Amino acid sequence: MKIKELAAKGRVDAYELEEWLSKSGAYSKWIKEGFMGGLTISDDADTDQIISDFYAAKEEEAAEAARAAQEKIDAEEREKEEARKKQQALASMLISSGFSFEGYRIVKYSGYISGDDVIQIEKEKSFWSGRNLTNVGKALSESLVKIRRQALAELKEAAYDLGCNAVIGVDFDYITLDPQVHNGEFTQDLPYVFCVTANGNAVVIEKE
């Protein structure tokens, strides 16, 4: 009997049935390669049992796929919930340049942490060069707020990773770089680089 005939008898897909039989070693005594290729089933094979086992295998495969899909959904939901809790914790995290919070007591010190950000600003170009003028002061003023906020955001992330809910002793360090590249007789001015680092101590606080 050909696989197509068995598939038609069991009302199943012939390709899926042949693939399943090829992978399964339970029916090797009834299965052989056909003369023109493909598998054939010997006449003494229990075809009803084969079809029944095939249905059971497909049901188990479908159940496994459903379990995997549900596990993926559950994992995504857990990630969303963790992200929501983290965002809520970061939003409510207290920071101070001092070393205490009124109405709270520090119950744990987790150590020194920092957060950084950097920005590049093009140098002023000569009008005669044909390029637009760059107002470095204005560009830096507009950027400082942004990079300070980003440095503080990283500071909070570092505190959160340590299991803390507050940061004390916060201050900022600034670095300005005016790089140049010398190439023989020519000097190439690269963009100004402005760095900011937010420093502090991660702590756990509780209401008094």
N, C-alpha and C positions, 0 to 999 in steps of 0.2 A: 504494500500500500504506500502510495506517495503521501508526502506531507500535506499537499494541497487537498487530497481526498480526506485525510484525517481532520484537517482544519475545517473543511466544508461540513463534515459530519458533526463536529463539535461547535460549529458556528463561531470560530475564532479566526484571528488573523494568521494566515499561513506563515508570513515572515516572522512574526513574534513567536509563533509556536516552534519554528525551526531554530531560531536563535536560542530559545529557552532549552530545547532538547540538546543543542550543541554544548551548552554550558553545564547541563546536568549530567552527572555520571550514573544516575540511578537506572537509566533505561538503555545502557550501552548494549545489553544482550539482545535487545529488540531492534536496534538501530544500526544501519550501515549506509555507506555512501552509494548513491545511485550510479548507474552506468553513465548517465549524461550529466552527472553532478547533482548536488543536493542530497538530502537524506531520504531514506525510505524506511518504512516500518515493516517488520516481519509479520507474517500472517498469524502467528500464534501470540502476538502482543495483546496485552489487555488495554485496548484503546480507550475503553471507558475510564479506566484508572488514570491513564495518561492525561486525558482531557480534564478529569476531576482535579488532578494534582496541578495542572496548568492553571485552572481557575483559582485554586487556592493560592498558588504562587503569585498570580497577578493581584489578587486581593491583598496579600501581604505586602506586595510592592507598593500598591496604592496607599495602604495604611501607613507604611514607612514614609512615603512621600508626604502624606498629610501630617505625620508627626514632625518631620523635618521642617515643613512649612510653618507649623504652629510654633515650634521651637524658635524659628527665625523671627516670627512675629513677637513672641514673648521677649526675645533678646532685644529687639528694637524698642519695645515698650519700656524695658528696664533701662536701656540707654537713654531714652527720652526722659524718664523719671529721674535718673541720676543727673542728667544735664539740667533739668528743671530745679532740682534740689541744690545743685552747685551754683546755678545762676542766682537763686534766692539767697544762698549763703554768702556769695560774693557781694550781692547788693546790700545785705544787712551788716557786712563786716565793718567794724569800727577801726579807724586809723587816727593816730594823733602824733604830733611832734613832741608831746609830753610823754610821761611815763606812767600815767594812770588815767582812769576814766571815772568820773563822778558817778557814784551809785553802783560801781562794779568793783570786784576784787580779782586780782590775777591769781589763778590757781596753777598755771603751768607756763614755763618759759621754754620755747622750742628753738631759740637761737637766732642768729643774725641772718637776714635774707635781703635780697635786692631784686630790682626790676629795671630793665634798661630799654632805651629806644634811641634811634639815631636817624638823622635826616641829612641829606645833601642839598646844598644850595649853590647854584651856579654863581660864579664871580661876575662882577660888573664888567661888561664888554664896552670897548670904545665905540663911540658913535660912528667914527670913521671906518671901523671894521665892517660896517654894514649889518651888524647884528643888533638885536634889541638890547636895551639897557636893562640890567637886573638890579633892583633895589634890594640889596642884601639885608639891610636893617628891617625893612618892612616884611620881607619874606620870612626872616627869622622870628620876628614878633608874632606873625600869624601862625608859625609852626610850633612855637614853644608850648603853647597851651595843649596842642595835640600830643606832642611827644611826652610831656609831663603826665598827661592822663594815661597814655599807654604804659609808661613806666610804672605808674601806680597800679594799673590793672595787672601787670605782671607781678608786682609786689603782692597783691592780694592772692593771685594764683599760687604763688610760692607758699604763702601762709596757709591757704586752703589745703595744699598738698601735704602739709605737715599736720593737718587736723586742727588748725587754730582758727579762731573767730575774730581776732583783732591783731593790730600791729601798733607798736609803740615806738617812740623815738625816731619818727620818720623825718628824714632830711634828703636833700638833693645834692648831687655832685654833677658838675658840668665840665665837659671837655670840648675844646674847639681845636680842630685841625685845619691847617692851611697848607695842603700838600702841593708840591711842585715836582715835576719830572725834568731832569736835565738831560738833554740829548745833544751832545757836542756844544755848539755855540748857542743853541736855542734852549729856552726854558718854557715848558708848557705848564700853565696854571690849571690845576684840577679843581673840581668844586670844593667849596668849604664843607667840612664835615662837623656837625654839631651832635654831641652825645649827651644824654642825660641819664643818670642813675638814681633811682629812688632806693634808699636804704632804711632798714628798720629792724625791729625784733619781733618775731612772731610769738604771740601769747594766746592762752586760753583764758577767757574772763567769764565770770558768773555774776549775776545780780546779787547784791548784798541783801 
